[in-house]
Amino acid sequence: MPAASEEDWDDWVAARTPRPNPADEPPRDTYWFVGGPLDGRVRTRPAEQEAPAVVRHVHLHGGPKIVHHYDLHEVAGHGGEYRLREE
C-alpha cells in the first residue's frame, strides 16, 4: 500500500471530523445596503449583537475623500436595511 500524503491525511481528517449542526449555530440577522456605492451588498451579524444605527463608508482614491452615511431601518426584528442618507 502506498504511503499517504499530507493531502490524503487532511482529507481523511476532514471526512471524520463532525460538522457543526446548523441548528446549533446562533441565529444571524441580515442587513442590506440600499443606494450609493454599497448598494446591493448584504452583511450578516449574530442576532444578539446590536447593529450600529449609522454606518459610515469612506472611499479613498487619488482624489478627495468621499464619505457616505447609511442609516439603519429595522425590518421585523430579523435585521434591516441600511439606506443611503441624502445629504
Order of alpha helices (4+ residues) and beta strands (2+ residues): alpha-beta-beta-beta-beta-beta
